[in-house]
């Protein structure tokens, strides 16, 4: 559930960014943007998945670090959507995230 939440969270970030690029800067344009509203719905979905994961017994110290994979998924989306390169330092940060998740999940 949390990996799905991470993917949806990264998608929500992409929708916020693409929505912000498409509006004219007025409050009405933000409120009327389908992309921004869909991004907000993604974040609501993330919270629903968090609550469900906690409800079935997931611990905060395990689930929240796994949610940090949102940054990995966001980098991949940015690569394909905007051509933002993933540099060696980014890969190093991603590796540290994964290693940290491993350490947090150990009993």
C-alpha positions in Angstrom: 0.0 0.0 0.0 2.8 2.4 0.8 4.7 1.8 -2.4 1.4 2.6 -4.3 1.1 5.7 -2.1 4.6 6.7 -3.1 3.8 6.3 -6.8 0.6 8.3 -6.4 2.4 10.9 -4.4 5.0 11.3 -7.1 2.2 11.5 -9.7 0.5 14.2 -7.6 3.7 16.2 -7.6 4.0 16.0 -11.3 0.3 17.1 -11.7 1.0 20.1 -9.4 4.0 21.1 -11.5 2.3 20.6 -14.8 -0.8 22.4 -13.6 1.2 25.3 -12.2 3.0 25.6 -15.6 -0.4 25.8 -17.4 -2.2 28.5 -15.2 -2.0 32.3 -15.4 -1.3 32.8 -11.7 -4.7 33.9 -10.6 -6.4 32.2 -7.7 -9.3 31.2 -10.0 -7.0 29.6 -12.5 -5.4 27.5 -9.7 -8.8 26.4 -8.4 -10.1 25.6 -11.9 -7.1 23.6 -13.0 -7.9 20.0 -13.6 -4.3 19.0 -13.2 -3.9 20.8 -9.8 -7.2 19.3 -8.6 -6.2 15.9 -9.7 -2.9 16.3 -7.9 -4.8 17.2 -4.8 -6.9 14.1 -5.2 -3.7 12.1 -5.5 -2.6 13.4 -2.1 -5.9 12.5 -0.6 -5.5 9.0 -2.0 -2.0 8.9 -0.4 -3.5 9.7 3.0 -6.2 7.0 2.6 -3.5 4.4 1.8 -1.5 5.6 4.8 -4.4 5.1 7.1 -5.2 1.7 5.6 -1.6 0.6 6.0 -1.5 1.7 9.6 -4.8 0.1 10.3 -3.5 -3.3 9.2 -0.6 -3.1 11.6 2.1 -1.1 9.7 4.5 0.7 12.0 5.5 4.4 11.4 9.2 3.6 11.5 8.8 1.1 8.6 6.0 2.7 6.5 7.2 6.3 6.4 10.7 5.5 5.2 9.2 3.3 2.4 7.1 6.4 1.4 10.4 8.2 0.8 10.6 6.3 -2.5 8.3 9.1 -3.7 11.5 11.0 -4.4 12.8 8.1 -6.6 9.5 7.9 -8.5 9.4 11.7 -8.9 12.9 11.7 -10.4 11.8 9.1 -12.9 8.7 11.0 -13.8 10.7 14.2 -14.2 13.1 12.4 -16.5 10.4 11.2 -18.9 8.1 14.3 -18.6 10.6 17.1 -18.6 13.9 15.5 -19.6 15.4 16.3 -16.2 18.6 14.2 -16.0 19.2 11.8 -13.1 22.8 12.5 -12.2 25.2 10.3 -10.3 24.6 12.3 -7.1 20.9 11.7 -7.5 21.5 7.9 -7.8 23.7 8.1 -4.7 20.8 9.8 -2.8 18.4 7.1 -4.1 20.7 4.4 -2.9 21.0 6.0 0.5 17.2 6.1 0.7 16.9 2.4 -0.2 19.7 1.5 2.3 18.0 3.6 5.0 14.7 1.8 4.3 16.5 -1.5 4.7 18.0 -0.4 8.0 14.7 1.0 9.3 12.9 -2.3 8.4 15.4 -4.6 10.2 14.2 -6.0 13.5 
